[in-house]
Amino acid sequence: MNLTFLDLFAGAGGLSEGFIGTGFEPVAHVESDQAACFTLRTRMAYHWLNTCGHVELYADYLKGCISRTKFYEQIPERVIGSVINAEIGALKILDIFRQVDSLLENRRLDLIVGGPPCQAYSIVGRSRDGNQMKGDKRNYLYLYYAEFLKRYQPLYFVFENVIGLLSAKDEDGRLYFNAMRDLFFECGYETEFMTLSAEDYGILQNRKRIILVGRRGKTTGFYPEPDKWNPKAMVKEAFCDLPEIGAGEGVPGPCHVRPYHGTWQIEARIRNEDLPVTWHQARPHTDQDLEIYRIAVDLWNRAKMRLDYNSLPEHLKTHRQRDSFLDRFKVVASDLPFSHTVVAHIAKDGHYYIHPDIDQNRSITPREAARLQTFPDDYYFESSNGIPSRTPTFRQIGNAVPVLLSRKIADKLKEVWL
């Protein structure tokens, strides 16, 4: 029997996908964002169909042959119902417990994964808030995480968040991170943590995250440090087979990909020759966008420097926030071993992609961002109303844990477990 897990604050399922790929069995996902919940339902439907050998139904859905409603009707209710669309908090926690209990069907829950929304702990989030996020209810979601630990008592849990968590303090000046670890200890768990950098594990992206792992009991020295991987690939390896498109071009549905002769996409488990590749659609640009990007690209080509927003001419500075997040316009250079961090607000600001041979004159597409986050090409990102939309898609991709990083953590955790 596979080890079972529960994903809290699941987002679009980047953390979950890595554990599923290692053989863990998801019992339930709990997420408040409606669009992300539809993404999770669609992904759980894919995994069920793949297990049953009927993945052609999923292909028909990606091709637009059937609606989302009709697609879900072909999937068992227990699969669709395993995604719980609810905000974790005092008002909903008992109902969430009830639903998880029903899905467990008297089985033991072996593992809990997930991390509360990062905005309250992030350095950027604090700098943009006049009160430095103090008093924000998201600061205290870890209290409910502890309630799940007390109720289900899994052997392990994996808690993920931004590195700003290490310095975020409450109203009394106490570090939230210390308060969390003390609470988890009171729940019966020793905890150990590391700051992991995605580029150390074969991900073509500079992305640092705190990964805290808890183990029930008094055992120490159990941290499942992932094996590092340097594939010696450049960013262009993630995009090289996707069709060339300009600003405003492309479609959310299937696109034709060119033959691929590399190894990174295969070793990272991104490529799937049997299913359509979706979401290769670029957002349109205004004249102002293009002028900013010309400046950003010229600065990168001349000096390999990122654009500081405040250095722009005044007529181009339309954002009110000018004290933080000054690198909102980023260049994704294809000839580097990793890109900058893929963020959730790409839909608003965009990341300009420099192609090695042609000037595509556009921001990266959701599929390109998803590949930098090591989501498989067969991963489809949903909207709340079923009409494809780049904004919720970018938000889900940018907020996710890179799937490959999650899988490497899961691989090592399984070794420690066994």
N, C-alpha and C positions, 0 to 999 in steps of 0.2 A: 504494500500500500504506500502511495506517495505521502510525503510530509505535507500537511495542510497549513495554509496561511491565510491571514486576514489582512487586507490592505486598507489602512485608514488615511484619510486626506489623499485619496488615490490619484487625483488629477486624471490625466489621459492614460496612465498605466505604464509609464516608463520603468518604474521600479518593479512593478508586478510582472511585466513582460520578461525581465531578466530572470526572475525566480521561476516563472513557468518554463522558460527555456532550459532550466537546469533540472526540471522534473518535479518541482513543488506544485501542489494542487491548490488553486485559489478557492476558498470557500465563499468569500464575499469581498466586495469593494464598497467602501463608503466614501462618497464625494458629494459636495454641495453644488458644484457647477453643473448645470443641466446639460450643456453641450458635451462636457467631458464624460458625463454618465452615458450619453448615447455612443460616444466613441468606445467606452469600455464595453457596452452591450454588444456593439458590432464586433469588437475584438474577441469577446468571449464566445460569440456565435461562430466566428472563424475557427477558434481552437476546437470547439465541439465538432464542427463539420470536418475539420482536418483529421480529428481522431476517428470519425466515422467513415472517412474516405469519400466524402461528398463535397469536396471543396469547390466543385464546379458551380454550386449554388452561390457561393460567395463571389466567384468570378462574374456571374450574371448580375449580381448586385452592383459590383464595382463598374460594370459596363453600362449600368442604367437600365437593364432589361426588366427589373422589378423594383418596386418602391421599397422604402425602408419598412413600412408597415407590413407589406407582403413578405418581405424577407424575414422579419421577426416572427411572423406566424408559422414559419417552417422550423423554428427553433424551440426546444422544450422551454416551458415557462421557468423551470428551476434555473436554467442558464441565464435567460434574460433577467429574471428576478434576483439573481445573485449580485446585481449592481444596485446599491441602495442610494437613492438620491436624497440626501438629508444633510443638514448642517449639524455637525457634532457639537453638542452643548447640553445644558441642563434640560431644555424642553424636549429634546429628541432622544436622549441617550437610552432611556428605557425601551422605547420602541425599536431602536437600532439593535439593542440586545436581543429583543424578542425575535427580530428577523434573522439575526445571525444564529441564534439558537436553533431556529427552524431549519436553516440551511446546513447546519452542522450535522443534524440527524443523529445526535448522540455520539458523534465522533469526537476525538480529542483535537483541540486546536494546538498545533505545534509551534507556530510562529506568528508574530504580528510585525508588519512592516509599515513604513509611512512616516511622514513628517508634516507638522502643521504648516499652514501658509507662511512663506518666508518674509513677507513685507514688513512685519513688525520687528524682525530681528536684523534685517539687512541694513548695512551702513548707508546705502542710498536712501532707503525708506525713512530711516531716522533723520537724515540730513534734510529731507524734503518736508518733514513734518515739524510744525512749530513747537510741538511738545515732545519731540523725539520719540514718538510712538508710545510714550508712557501712558498707561491707562487704556490702551487699545486692547480690546477683548482677545485679539489673536495672540497676544503675549501669553495668555494663560490656557491655551488649548491643550498644552501638555498635561494639565490637571485631568482632563478627560481621557487622554491617552493612558494615564495611570489607572483610570477606572477600568479600562479594557484589560489591562494587565492583571488587576486584582480579580476580575470576574473569570477570565479564561486561563490564567496562569500558564502561558506558553513557556516552553523551555528557553527560547530565545526571542528577542525582538531586535529590529533594525530601525533606527531613528535617523532620518536624514534632514539636513538643513544647511543654510548658507553659513559662511565663515563669520559673518557678523554676529552670529549667536554667541561667539566666544567673548564678545565685548558688550553686548546689550545688557542694560541694567534696569531694575525696577525702580519704583518711586523712592525706595529706601536705599538705593545705591547698591543693591545686591545683584550679582550676576544671575540672570535667568538660567544660564547653563548649570551653575552650581545648584540652584534650587531644583532644577529638573533631576539632576543626578541624585540629590539627597532624597527626593520623593521616590524615585525609582528604587533606591536602596530600601526605603521603608516598605515598598511593595514586595521586597524579597529578591531584588536583582542587583548583582554587581554589574557595573558598566565600564566599558573601555571605548576609546574613540581615537580616530585619526582624521587629519585633514587630507583628503585624497584629491589629486589633480588628474582630471580626465585624460590629459595628454600622456600620462604615464602608463595608460592601459589600452593604448591603441586607438583612442578616440581623437579625431582630428580637430580638436577644440580645446582651448584653454579655459577650463572650468573647474573651480575648486569647491568642494563641499565637505561639510562635517558629516562623517558617518559614525554614529554612536551605536554600539552593539551591547545589548544587555543579556545576561545569562542568569536564570533562576538559581539561587543557592549562593554559596560562598566561594566557588571556584574563581580563580583569576588566571590571567595569561591565556585567555581563550580567543583573543581578537582574530577574526578571520581575514588577515591582511591579504588583499588580492595579489595574484602574480602579475608583475609588470610585463608590458609588451610594447616593443618598439618596432612597428611594421615598416619603418623607413618609407612611409608614403607621404605624399604632399596633398594639400587640400583639393587640388584638381582631380585627384583620384576618386573623390566622392561625387564629382559632377560630370566626369568626362563622357559618359554615355547618354546623358540627357539631351534632348533636342535643343537647338539654339533658338531662343525666343527673345523678343524685345519687351520693353515696358508695356504692360497692359495685355500682353499676349499669353497664350497657353490656356489650359482648361483644368478644372478640378477633376475631371474624369480621366480615363485612360489616355496615356500618351505613348508614342512609339519610341522605344529606347534603342540606341545603337549597340552593336556587338561590343562586349567588354572583354578586354584581354589582360586585365590586371588580376591581383589577388586579394587586395584589402577588402573590397566589398563582399567577397565570398567568405573570407576568414572572419570578418565581423558579422556575418550572417545577415547582411542587408539585402542582397540580391535574391530574387525568387523568379526564375524563368517561367514558372507556370501560371503566374497571376499578373494582372495589369498593374502598371505603375501609375499612380494618381497624384494629383495636387502639384503638378509642375505648371504653376500659373503665377506670373509676375504681376505685381500691383502697378497701376498706371502712375506716371510721374507728372507733376506740374512743372512749369518752367522754373519755379523756385527750387524744387527738388533737384532738377538737373544742374542748376547753377551751383548749388551747394556741393553736389557730388563731383562736379568738375574740379572744384577747389580741393575737396577731400582726396580725390584720386591724384591730382597734381602734387599735393603735399606728400602723399605716400610714395609716388614714383620718384620724387626728387630727394626726399629725406627719410623715407620709411618711418614717418611720424603720423600719428592719429590726429585728426582735426579736433581742436578745442572749440566748442560752440561759441564761446565769447570772442574768438578771433575773427568771426565772420563779419562782413559788412553789416551795418545796422539794419538795412532794408531786408536782410535775409533772416534776422533773428526774431522769429515770431513766437517762440516759446516764452512763457512768463517765468518759468523756473530757470534761473541762470546761475545759481549758487552750487548746484550739484548735477551729477549725471551730464557732464559736459562733453562726453564722447558719444553722444546719442547717434551721430552719423559715423558709421564704421565702414571700413574697407575690408572686404574678404579677399585676401590675396591668394591666388591659386598656387603660388610657388613657395608657400611656407608649409611646415609640417603640421601646423594646427592654426585654426582661426581663433578670434576672440570669442568670448562667451556669447552663445546664442541666447537672446533675451525674449521675454514674452511680448514686448511692445514693438516688435519688428513691423507689425502692420501699420504703426504710426510713423516710425522714423526710418525704418529700413536699413538694410546692410547692403552696400554696393559691392557687386561681385566683379572682380577684375579677371577676365578670361585671358589665358596665356597667348592666344592667337587672334582673338577678335574682341571688339568692343560691343558687348551686348547692351550696354547703356541701361541697366536696370538693377533693381534690388534682387536679392536672392528669393527663390520661390519657397513655399512651404515644404516641398519635397526635398529641396537642397538643405533647408534647415533641419528637416527630419533626419536626413542622412548624417549631418554633422552631430546630431543627437543619437545616432546609430539605431534609429527606428527601422525595422524591416520595411522594404518597399511595399509589402502587402498590407501595411498598417494604414487604415483609413480613418481620417479625422472628421468627426461629425459636427454639425451645428445643432442648436436646440430645436429648430423648426423643420429640419430635413433639407433646407435649401443651402447648398454649399456656400461657405463664407470664409474668406481668408482671415478675418480678425480673430474669431474664436479658435481657428486652426493654429495660427501663429502663437496665440496665448497658451494653448495646450502644449505645443511643442517646446516653447521657451521655458515653461515652468517645470518640465519633466526632468527626471534623473536619466542620464544617458543609459540606454538599454544595455550596452556592452559593459559599462561599469557595474550595473546591477547584476548582470550575469556572472561577472568575475567575483563579486562579493558572494553571490549565492553558491558558486562552485566551491569556494574556499570554506564557506560556512558548512556546507554539506560534508566536507572532509573533516572538519572539527567535530561535527555532529556524530559522524560514524566512528 
